[in-house]
Amino acid sequence: MHWLFLGAAVLFETIGTTALQASQQFTRLWPSTLVVVSYAASFYLLALTLRYMPVGVVYAMWSGLGICFIAAIAYVVFGQRLDLPAIAGMTLIIAGIAIIQIFSDTTPH
């Protein structure tokens, strides 16, 4: 169940960050409202995840996956392009998350 909490927390964080861009610095009501609601849901689900997993691992996965998903959404929705070093860095983030998941004893499998 904790993996579902973490996945949903990442999803809401990604929605909130996408809405943050769409809010145009909080000048548009509905995207701004979506930012607040999404981040509140994300932090609540993140807190539930912390009942089962250590904070360092949870935060690394939450923020790392959020970074990668936001970069992909920014490319598709907002036309923001990444250079090779940015893509390489995000590949390393995903590799780090995979290493934690596969080899670490600090996360329940």
LODO-176240 format. One record per residue: x, y, z of N, C-alpha, C, O, CB in turn. Coordinates in steps of 0.001 Angstrom, whole numbers, padded with zeros to 6 digits, always signed. Glycine has a CB too. Layout:
BEGIN
XYZXYZXYZXYZXYZ
...
// end
This chain:
BEGIN
+000818-001202+000000+000000+000000+000000+000863+001268+000000+000493+002279-000597-000931-000003+001209
+002018+001203+000678+002873+002395+000752+003385+002818-000621+003623+004003-000856+004055+002138+001682
+003556+001853-001531+003989+002218-002884+002883+002972-003621+003167+003862-004422+004396+000961-003679
+001647+002626-003358+000526+003374-003949+000485+004800-003402+000248+005748-004150-000818+002656-003667
+000716+004951-002098+000771+006289-001507+001873+007118-002159+001662+008276-002522+001001+006199+000015
+003053+006511-002303+004173+007233-002905+003893+007577-004366+004172+008694-004803+005454+006405-002799
+003351+006639-005115+003021+006907-006518+001999+008018-006663+002128+008881-007532+002502+005652-007181
+000980+007996-005809-000031+009052-005855+000564+010393-005424+000198+011434-005969-001228+008690-004957
+001478+010374-004451+002140+011614-004022+002942+012220-005175+002914+013432-005385+003066+011345-002808
+003650+011381-005912+004409+011852-007087+003452+012405-008135+003715+013451-008727+005265+010702-007694
+002353+011711-008365+001364+012167-009345+000819+013551-008976+000768+014444-009822+000210+011154-009449
+000415+013729-007727-000128+015024-007313+000936+016117-007331+000634+017266-007655-000735+014918-005920
+002180+015775-006986+003253+016766-007053+003487+017189-008500+003725+018365-008774+004554+016203-006437
+003420+016240-009418+003600+016536-010839+002459+017408-011361+002690+018355-012113+003688+015233-011652
+001244+017091-010965+000090+017917-011352+000246+019335-010796+000020+020317-011503-001237+017280-010845
+000634+019426-009525+000792+020743-008894+001863+021588-009559+001676+022787-009762+001123+020579-007431
+002975+020972-009896+004056+021723-010537+003681+022139-011956+004026+023238-012391+005338+020891-010561
+002988+021284-012668+002496+021651-014002+001510+022810-013892+001562+023749-014687+001826+020435-014698
+000621+022746-012919-000343+023837-012707+000364+025114-012279-000100+026212-012585-001388+023438-011651
+001482+024981-011573+002247+026168-011161+002723+026948-012385+002656+028177-012416+003457+025760-010285
+003202+026222-013384+003599+026884-014640+002383+027512-015315+002455+028638-015807+004282+025874-015602
+001270+026785-015337+000055+027280-015997-000594+028434-015245-001355+029203-015833-000945+026157-016148
-000302+028566-013945-000920+029639-013150-000356+031015-013484-000920+032035-013086-000730+029364-011668
+000749+031043-014210+001418+032292-014580+001668+033162-013351+001174+034283-013236+000580+033064-015611
+002466+032587-012430+002858+033240-011180+001639+033591-010317+001567+034685-009758+003666+034507-011479
+000705+032681-010215-000515+032801-009412-001420+033949-009856-002098+034561-009030-000150+032987-007963
-001431+034238-011140-002324+035284-011663-003595+034697-012271-004506+035442-012633-001595+036126-012711
-003668+033366-012389-004859+032708-012918-005461+031846-011812-004766+031027-011211-004520+031847-014184
-006747+032031-011547-007403+031432-010387-007387+029911-010390-006906+029311-009429-008812+031905-010312
-007895+029269-011431-008070+027814-011401-006755+027054-011393-006622+026099-010628-008887+027376-012581
-005778+027431-012207-004489+026744-012070-003851+026984-010693-003201+026089-010151-003532+027208-013172
-004030+028169-010134-003491+028457-008803-004163+027600-007738-003506+027108-006820-003665+029941-008466
-005470+027424-007866-006210+026561-006938-005735+025122-007067-005564+024425-006067-007729+026648-007201
-005524+024684-008293-005039+023326-008523-003654+023112-007910-003360+022024-007413-004997+023028-010021
-002806+024133-007941-001488+024042-007308-001635+023734-005823-001020+022794-005319-000694+025352-007506
-002435+024510-005133-002594+024363-003683-003201+022999-003330-002708+022310-002438-003477+025497-003124
-004258+022619-004024-004929+021347-003742-003991+020169-004048-003922+019216-003272-006237+021227-004572
-003287+020233-005153-002399+019131-005543-001240+018973-004575-000908+017857-004174-001863+019356-006949
-000622+020086-004197+000487+019989-003239+000005+019511-001874+000711+018749-001213+001187+021342-003096
-001174+019938-001436-001722+019456-000161-001928+017944-000212-001560+017237+000726-003060+020170+000166
-002505+017450-001288-002710+016009-001441-001377+015273-001503-001225+014207-000906-003534+015714-002702
-000418+015835-002217+000888+015208-002344+001576+015079-000992+002099+014015-000662+001762+016000-003301
+001580+016157-000205+002245+016110+001099+001523+015181+002065+002167+014526+002884+002334+017509+001697
+000213+015113+001985-000536+014184+002831-000147+012741+002491+000130+011944+003387-002068+014393+002655
-000128+012413+001210+000239+011068+000790+001702+010761+001088+002053+009623+001401-000034+010892-000691
+002541+011769+000992+003946+011604+001348+004075+011271+002834+004873+010414+003216+004748+012880+001009
+003294+011944+003661+003297+011675+005095+002837+010244+005390+003392+009584+006268+002397+012679+005825
+001840+009770+004668+001390+008382+004851+002496+007399+004473+002672+006376+005134+000126+008105+004008
+003228+007704+003428+004329+006849+002993+005409+006760+004064+006040+005717+004231+004927+007372+001684
+005621+007855+004791+006674+007888+005801+006387+006971+006987+007274+006740+007808+006864+009300+006292
+005185+006451+007093+004884+005454+008127+005622+004150+007858+005865+003376+008784+003372+005196+008203
+005980+003896+006605+006516+002611+006198+007945+002655+005678+008626+001630+005636+005648+002035+005164
+008402+003841+005282+009716+003958+004653+010481+005132+005265+009864+006072+005765+009577+004139+003120
+011823+005090+005233+012615+006184+005785+012507+007460+004938+012371+007403+003716+014075+005760+005898
+012569+008588+005605+012337+009881+004960+013335+010158+003829+012948+010701+002794+012413+010993+005994
+014592+009800+004005+015592+010071+002970+015302+009344+001673+015433+009911+000588+016960+009689+003461
+014908+008087+001791+014597+007284+000601+013309+007778-000044+013234+007915-001265+014473+005785+000967
+012302+008042+000773+011018+008525+000244+011207+009848-000485+010704+010033-001593+009984+008688+001381
+011932+010763+000142+012113+012072-000476+012924+011960-001763+012635+012658-002735+012799+013033+000500
+013934+011094-001784+014737+010914-003000+013870+010410-004144+013979+010893-005271+015899+009934-002744
+013016+009445-003858+012152+008907-004904+011105+009924-005332+010875+010108-006527+011473+007629-004426
+010471+010583-004375+009417+011559-004661+009957+012712-005507+009380+013067-006535+008817+012100-003350
+011061+013283-005063+011598+014434-005792+012227+014016-007114+012062+014706-008119+012627+015168-004940
+012944+012897-007127+013590+012452-008364+012602+012106-009460+012763+012525-010606+014457+011262-008087
+011577+011340-009109+010558+011013-010110+009797+012259-010547+009467+012414-011723+009581+009970-009558
+009520+013144-009593+008842+014395-009936+009640+015216-010938+009079+015764-011887+008590+015216-008684
+010952+015301-010725+011823+016042-011650+011720+015458-013059+011548+016194-014031+013297+016007-011163
+011823+014159-013161+011805+013517-014476+010440+013662-015157+010372+013948-016352+012167+012034-014341
+009370+013468-014411+008032+013617-015000+007765+015057-015424+007198+015293-016491+006959+013162-014005
+008169+016023-014599+007953+017427-014951+008747+017796-016192+008253+018534-017044+008340+018344-013784
+009963+017298-016307+010762+017591-017502+010079+017044-018757+010062+017704-019797+012179+016992-017364
+009523+015852-018657+008814+015274-019813+007559+016068-020147+007280+016323-021318+008443+013809-019538
+006803+016458-019131+005591+017259-019355+005949+018631-019916+005274+019130-020816+004791+017416-018042
+007000+019237-019393+007419+020555-019884+007814+020485-021356+007572+021422-022116+008594+021096-019047
+008415+019384-021749+008778+019201-023151+007536+019094-024028+007440+019751-025065+009648+017954-023318
+006589+018264-023605+005397+018000-024419+004422+019171-024402+003934+019591-025451+004696+016744-023929
+004139+019695-023215+003079+020705-023064+003577+022117-023328+002909+022903-023999+002488+020635-021670
+004771+022439-022791+005247+023828-022862+006370+024031-023883+006855+025151-024046+005728+024270-021499
+006783+022975-024563+007816+023101-025589+009202+023402-025045+010046+023931-025769+007433+024165-026546
+009453+023076-023781+010761+023330-023177+011688+022154-023466+011376+021006-023152+010631+023564-021645
+012810+022457-024056+013742+021407-024476+014871+021246-023461+015229+022182-022746+014321+021725-025867
+015419+020036-023420+016543+019729-022549+017773+019438-023391+017675+018874-024480+016217+018537-021628
+018946+019834-022869+020179+019490-023567+020680+018130-023072+020106+017546-022152+021261+020589-023356
+021736+017644-023681+022255+016314-023371+022669+016167-021900+022349+015144-021295+023439+016009-024266
+023369+017144-021296+023709+016985-019883+022475+016879-018975+022507+016140-017991+024567+018147-019436
+021402+017595-019281+020177+017497-018486+019550+016120-018624+019091+015545-017637+019173+018574-018908
+019528+015591-019826+018986+014251-020051+019850+013203-019350+019323+012262-018756+018896+013948-021563
+021163+013360-019415+022065+012424-018733+021846+012465-017220+021828+011426-016561+023538+012751-019067
+021683+013661-016681+021442+013795-015247+020153+013122-014821+020111+012458-013785+021407+015252-014859
+019114+013283-015601+017836+012646-015263+017908+011133-015416+017245+010401-014682+016716+013201-016141
+018696+010670-016351+018922+009228-016480+019605+008698-015222+019276+007612-014744+019779+008912-017738
+020550+009458-014690+021220+009049-013447+020255+009056-012265+020360+008210-011378+022409+009972-013154
+019319+010002-012244+018304+010023-011187+017486+008739-011226+017283+008101-010193+017380+011256-011335
+017020+008361-012399+016230+007134-012548+017073+005918-012157+016577+005002-011500+015711+006988-014005
+018340+005911-012559+019224+004795-012193+019393+004727-010673+019401+003639-010097+020608+004944-012882
+019524+005864-010035+019652+005894-008577+018420+005351-007887+018528+004605-006914+019918+007303-008104
+017263+005716-008376+016008+005206-007807+015923+003695-008002+015505+002976-007095+014782+005903-008458
+016314+003215-009168+016297+001776-009430+017263+001042-008499+016929-000024-007983+016659+001494-010899
+018448+001596-008280+019426+000977-007386+018877+000894-005963+019018-000131-005295+020749+001769-007403
+018251+001979-005504+017641+001951-004171+016593+000866-004091+016574+000088-003137+017020+003307-003826
+015731+000807-005071+014628-000151-005055+015135-001590-005132+014620-002462-004432+013671+000127-006212
+016117-001843-005955+016572-003218-006174+017513-003710-005071+017402-004851-004624+017269-003320-007519
+018430-002859-004638+019513-003333-003771+019436-002895-002320+020055-003529-001466+020791-002885-004318
+018702-001838-002008+018722-001306-000649+017825-002099+000290+016714-002491-000069+018299+000144-000655
+018321-002325+001482+017522-002970+002521+016716-001966+003334+015969-002356+004232+018417-003771+003442
+016859-000671+003030+016119+000344+003781+014691+000520+003308+013895+001178+003977+016827+001654+003695
+014354-000060+002162+012975+000034+001663+012326-001339+001683+012947-002327+001291+012941+000626+000230
+011086-001407+002134+010386-002691+002091+010047-003061+000655+009576-002221-000112+009107-002643+002945
+010282-004302+000293+010043-004747-001092+008782-005550-001192+008423-006004-002278+011211-005570-001611
// end
